[in-house]
Amino acid sequence: MSFLNRSASASVLYDAPGPKARARYQAFGIVSVLAIIGLIWFAIASLDGKNQFDPDLWDVFQYTAVQQRIVDGLLSTLKAFGLAGLFSLTLGALLAAGQLSDHKPVRWACTAVVQFFRAMPLLILIVALYYAFFAKEPMWALVLGLTLYNGSVQAEIIRSGVNAVPRGQGEAAYALGMGKTQVMTFVLVPQAVRSMLPSMIGQLVVTLKDTSLGFVITYHELLFVGKAIASQPINAAGFPYIPVVLVIGPIYIAMCLLLTALAHWIESRGRRGANRRTSTAA
């Protein structure tokens, strides 16, 4: 009976492909796979023709000075991300509170700020801050640009989370005599943060990756260091572009995966805590 129901619902949603359509889809799939394989082969052949797979290109990573530069670039990236992540969450919470305010001027002003910096291209914002205010301190141009852009996005995430909380939660709190600040602080925001935590952490991952834009303003983060290493020829072997990509790329991927794993751990811990409180109350 359940099989018939699934078949009926499937037929309502779309028409089942016939033999010719299935054969056509399979042909398209085979052509797509062959095209992807051809592109990969072309890229590898082109790079091999430029000696990018020469083992001598990896010799650069044997030098202690190069290893130290990579470590310093990683620390600079983490420093910029830590500051930008903290400031963007703080700014996002303040802007979200302003957007939810009962005072129209405050609400309009915060909404205008959020919409402006969300629409502003991040690279243009960072470069403008660098040349206007922080030519001697490129880190702060990067941190402030990331804060303004990602803080605006975080504000929208938090605001959406608060609005998604069932209205009965706030109404019950008001019925108990709580003021709006208490309702927001103790009732709405904690529930919104729990539900929006994956989106907030996802935006932090974006913030981490966007620290690579610092190389444009000569901030010595990881990408800038990698570009500098790749720009130095290794004897007759050439420029080590591919080895640098194969070293720097996995470092970025590892940092993003660790941040995502931390988010899942925090989320699961919060879920267990909520379930424990619910069982205790019952």
Sequence and secondary structure as in RCSB ss.txt:
>XXXX:A:sequence
MSFLNRSASASVLYDAPGPKARARYQAFGIVSVLAIIGLIWFAIASLDGKNQFDPDLWDVFQYTAVQQRIVDGLL
STLKAFGLAGLFSLTLGALLAAGQLSDHKPVRWACTAVVQFFRAMPLLILIVALYYAFFAKEPMWALVLGLTLYN
GSVQAEIIRSGVNAVPRGQGEAAYALGMGKTQVMTFVLVPQAVRSMLPSMIGQLVVTLKDTSLGFVITYHELLFV
GKAIASQPINAAGFPYIPVVLVIGPIYIAMCLLLTALAHWIESRGRRGANRRTSTAA
>XXXX:A:secstr
 HHHHHHHHHHHHS    HHHHHHHHHHHHHHHHHHHHHHHHHHHHHHHTTTT GGGGGGGGSHHHHHHHHHHHH
HHHHHHHHHHHHHHHHHHHHHHHHT S HHHHHHHHHHHHHHHHS HHHHHHHHHHHT SS HHHHHHHHHHHHH
HHHHHHHHHHHHHHS HHHHHHHHHTT  HHHHIIIIIHHHHHHHHHHHHHHHHHHHHHHGGGGGGGT  SHHHH
HHHHHTS BTTTB  HHHHHHHHHHHHHHHHHHHHHHHHHHHHHHHHHHHHHHHHH 
